[in-house]
């Protein structure tokens, strides 16, 4: 029995402890916003937050995350500046990689509220977008950053 | 519980729904989200196959094109909304079921998405659907008020009678409108009156793509569903000789191991168990005829073929004599490799096969082919097969397979195990699963006169036919020429008096398929690189050289000029940077690009900026046009810098993103897009941005380093400075 805390909810799952967290989230918990893209931590589509840090769930055995706080795309509130910025810039095309891109951006802005292009390049280069939405992702992160800065002043 | 609830027309009737007196179709409507238990859909007005309006004022547009990122779930509703005069914020989209009403207007009896044709092919159809519905709603209101309908107008979901200052919401009119005859030939708006078409509208699918709720094929779920992965032969054309599944079956969760014609399927409760089960299989393969196949051997064979006469695709004037007589002869050979589509969502297909029905949930671009394939495998009639088109996590042509590989295989497995099953391809399966952009080899020659003008052009193309062996063969292969093999080569726009293009279509055991921009993905590279070679050989500026030869092709010329002007062609650049230019027409649209590039001493290429000009005729959603150009540039750059599927001992050498690399954020150039205003008919947008990228970049590399790239992907070792 594996105990997990996902998006603030506790779950108990009967699963092999070595199964990657990705598949437990998708198939056992039923949250399909976290995507399978490569299985070898090369594309970032499976990115979730584990205790606030962006991690590749396809390479994370589920046994390693017991007692940790896991956040998936479904756990990011609708009013989060990153979500609002993504909508404002109409970032997604096919959309498949976007959950991972958003999770990576959320983690980046938490540790670095005003990233420059080099910071974005460094952090987001682990997340592939085959549709090529990179330019809009970059704009959306800057927009979210300034939304957060304005929000902070209020 | 099933995540999908289907409400058939009969259910509408049972719940007291009103059905339009016009075109009523026997289709069912898949809902993206489950209805809460006990709720019933509101009555609605469905004047045609594309529109349903509820008493709640909700307008549902049923879209028969698959959404794979190109924005059809927004651009096609915009066409309807323009004429329907509905409230844009009340629109929702549903994917169309498979039905002749949804056939492609240009593809005969087939429903599908491809060839950058969605807007072009629905431009009139969707506007007409909207205009007809609006006319019925206006008539309904006029009848209710007992006024002349000429005095009524429609605006933002209301019919308004100005003279008496009365208005009624569409939802209040649906019952009445549903009783009415469908009018014929309702006139469409004049383009000058467009309020939505041509304006940037927010994509309707963005909200569900940023909150994890959008359901892709990979995410589809039904009760009792199992997961399957398939061990496929290591060599194309191979077969299972024998296998031992004892170890696989001993693993927890593995339910069944079955042999199907494409390999051995391992079926389990969950994906990971199925995947571990597959690892534990012991299979002896009959590798077949392709086990000795290698890219190296193939290159030699293609190079040899290129020196022999092929099937004639174009002959204008006397090219052979003209080249022989030319003051200077220029020759070059170009090659490009096989490429995988590598959509972010690996292939997958969920099948629920019953005695009398077969339901399929998948991301497909080619519903009719897949439905027919499923019918054939299951032994059911095509009408008994229902396809739910899910969001596609990228398509690029891979999900439009006339051979229906991933759907047919899933139905085979469902038939063997008699349970609902989702077949999941791993990234490795997807990358090694074939249906690649063909490898091409091109031999090209030209003659220049004493003034540096091109007197003759001779181009021999070698590569597999995509169309042979598909239902499109009759229409698209003529006199041994697959139109897609020579597109962009036999129709070069430049004013050259003598032109010859011929083609070899060798039969090779590697499955090939259309890959975003199809034949243009290689012909533009060859033609536009070689034009650059000729410009330099003639001692002329590559932009001016092209421009002078485009007098009879004003739209090519105009985008070329626009791109050059916006890129500051001819103005100084920072040290180490150089520009390259290319222009190409495909899918009815004209695209020119200027790339700004630098090359490090290590030979590593950095693309700093791409300026892109497109003339796609009338455009629907300019923001989407811009997004598609950004997308196409990344797609083309990825191929130019990295893309290659290669073979050794019949085996694909690449397997995942570590050895089949994608462009990443840190390599993303600044992209600027300029859209040419146009009154011409709307043309393609999804693909035409791809072809000019590679030649623009390679021409920039030549300009900066003097080294000509004639083989893709670009290899750092060729550009390394000692």
HADDOCK unambig.tbl for C-alpha pairs under 7 A between the chains (distance, minus, plus):
assign (segid A and resid 19 and name CA) (segid B and resid 272 and name CA) 6.81 0.50 0.50
assign (segid A and resid 32 and name CA) (segid B and resid 212 and name CA) 6.86 0.50 0.50
assign (segid A and resid 32 and name CA) (segid B and resid 219 and name CA) 5.76 0.50 0.50
assign (segid A and resid 33 and name CA) (segid B and resid 212 and name CA) 3.73 0.50 0.50
assign (segid A and resid 33 and name CA) (segid B and resid 213 and name CA) 6.14 0.50 0.50
assign (segid A and resid 37 and name CA) (segid B and resid 344 and name CA) 5.73 0.50 0.50
assign (segid A and resid 37 and name CA) (segid B and resid 345 and name CA) 5.98 0.50 0.50
assign (segid A and resid 37 and name CA) (segid B and resid 346 and name CA) 6.71 0.50 0.50
assign (segid A and resid 37 and name CA) (segid B and resid 427 and name CA) 6.65 0.50 0.50
assign (segid A and resid 38 and name CA) (segid B and resid 427 and name CA) 5.12 0.50 0.50
assign (segid A and resid 38 and name CA) (segid B and resid 656 and name CA) 6.73 0.50 0.50
assign (segid A and resid 42 and name CA) (segid B and resid 657 and name CA) 6.19 0.50 0.50
assign (segid A and resid 42 and name CA) (segid B and resid 658 and name CA) 6.73 0.50 0.50
assign (segid A and resid 73 and name CA) (segid B and resid 211 and name CA) 6.02 0.50 0.50
assign (segid A and resid 73 and name CA) (segid B and resid 212 and name CA) 5.73 0.50 0.50
assign (segid A and resid 74 and name CA) (segid B and resid 211 and name CA) 5.93 0.50 0.50
assign (segid A and resid 74 and name CA) (segid B and resid 212 and name CA) 5.81 0.50 0.50
assign (segid A and resid 83 and name CA) (segid B and resid 210 and name CA) 6.38 0.50 0.50
assign (segid A and resid 87 and name CA) (segid B and resid 206 and name CA) 6.26 0.50 0.50
assign (segid A and resid 87 and name CA) (segid B and resid 207 and name CA) 6.70 0.50 0.50
assign (segid A and resid 90 and name CA) (segid B and resid 202 and name CA) 6.61 0.50 0.50
assign (segid A and resid 90 and name CA) (segid B and resid 203 and name CA) 6.67 0.50 0.50
assign (segid A and resid 90 and name CA) (segid B and resid 206 and name CA) 6.45 0.50 0.50
assign (segid A and resid 92 and name CA) (segid B and resid 206 and name CA) 6.29 0.50 0.50
assign (segid A and resid 92 and name CA) (segid B and resid 209 and name CA) 6.72 0.50 0.50
assign (segid A and resid 93 and name CA) (segid B and resid 69 and name CA) 3.81 0.50 0.50
assign (segid A and resid 93 and name CA) (segid B and resid 70 and name CA) 6.36 0.50 0.50
assign (segid A and resid 93 and name CA) (segid B and resid 71 and name CA) 6.99 0.50 0.50
assign (segid A and resid 94 and name CA) (segid B and resid 68 and name CA) 4.86 0.50 0.50
assign (segid A and resid 94 and name CA) (segid B and resid 69 and name CA) 3.49 0.50 0.50
assign (segid A and resid 94 and name CA) (segid B and resid 392 and name CA) 6.45 0.50 0.50
assign (segid A and resid 94 and name CA) (segid B and resid 393 and name CA) 5.19 0.50 0.50
assign (segid A and resid 94 and name CA) (segid B and resid 394 and name CA) 5.49 0.50 0.50
assign (segid A and resid 95 and name CA) (segid B and resid 69 and name CA) 6.93 0.50 0.50
assign (segid A and resid 95 and name CA) (segid B and resid 209 and name CA) 5.31 0.50 0.50
assign (segid A and resid 95 and name CA) (segid B and resid 393 and name CA) 6.57 0.50 0.50
assign (segid A and resid 96 and name CA) (segid B and resid 344 and name CA) 6.44 0.50 0.50
assign (segid A and resid 96 and name CA) (segid B and resid 345 and name CA) 6.48 0.50 0.50
assign (segid A and resid 96 and name CA) (segid B and resid 393 and name CA) 4.95 0.50 0.50
assign (segid A and resid 97 and name CA) (segid B and resid 344 and name CA) 6.79 0.50 0.50
assign (segid A and resid 98 and name CA) (segid B and resid 209 and name CA) 6.94 0.50 0.50
assign (segid A and resid 98 and name CA) (segid B and resid 210 and name CA) 6.52 0.50 0.50
assign (segid A and resid 99 and name CA) (segid B and resid 210 and name CA) 6.36 0.50 0.50
assign (segid A and resid 99 and name CA) (segid B and resid 212 and name CA) 6.31 0.50 0.50
assign (segid A and resid 121 and name CA) (segid B and resid 665 and name CA) 5.42 0.50 0.50
assign (segid A and resid 121 and name CA) (segid B and resid 666 and name CA) 4.56 0.50 0.50
assign (segid A and resid 122 and name CA) (segid B and resid 666 and name CA) 6.83 0.50 0.50
assign (segid A and resid 124 and name CA) (segid B and resid 665 and name CA) 6.26 0.50 0.50
assign (segid A and resid 125 and name CA) (segid B and resid 664 and name CA) 5.33 0.50 0.50
assign (segid A and resid 125 and name CA) (segid B and resid 665 and name CA) 4.84 0.50 0.50
assign (segid A and resid 125 and name CA) (segid B and resid 666 and name CA) 5.83 0.50 0.50
assign (segid A and resid 128 and name CA) (segid B and resid 662 and name CA) 6.93 0.50 0.50
assign (segid A and resid 128 and name CA) (segid B and resid 664 and name CA) 5.96 0.50 0.50
assign (segid A and resid 130 and name CA) (segid B and resid 343 and name CA) 6.47 0.50 0.50
assign (segid A and resid 130 and name CA) (segid B and resid 344 and name CA) 6.16 0.50 0.50
assign (segid A and resid 131 and name CA) (segid B and resid 631 and name CA) 5.12 0.50 0.50
assign (segid A and resid 132 and name CA) (segid B and resid 630 and name CA) 6.52 0.50 0.50
assign (segid A and resid 132 and name CA) (segid B and resid 631 and name CA) 4.50 0.50 0.50
assign (segid A and resid 132 and name CA) (segid B and resid 634 and name CA) 5.19 0.50 0.50
assign (segid A and resid 132 and name CA) (segid B and resid 635 and name CA) 6.91 0.50 0.50
assign (segid A and resid 133 and name CA) (segid B and resid 631 and name CA) 6.48 0.50 0.50
assign (segid A and resid 134 and name CA) (segid B and resid 665 and name CA) 5.70 0.50 0.50
assign (segid A and resid 134 and name CA) (segid B and resid 668 and name CA) 6.72 0.50 0.50
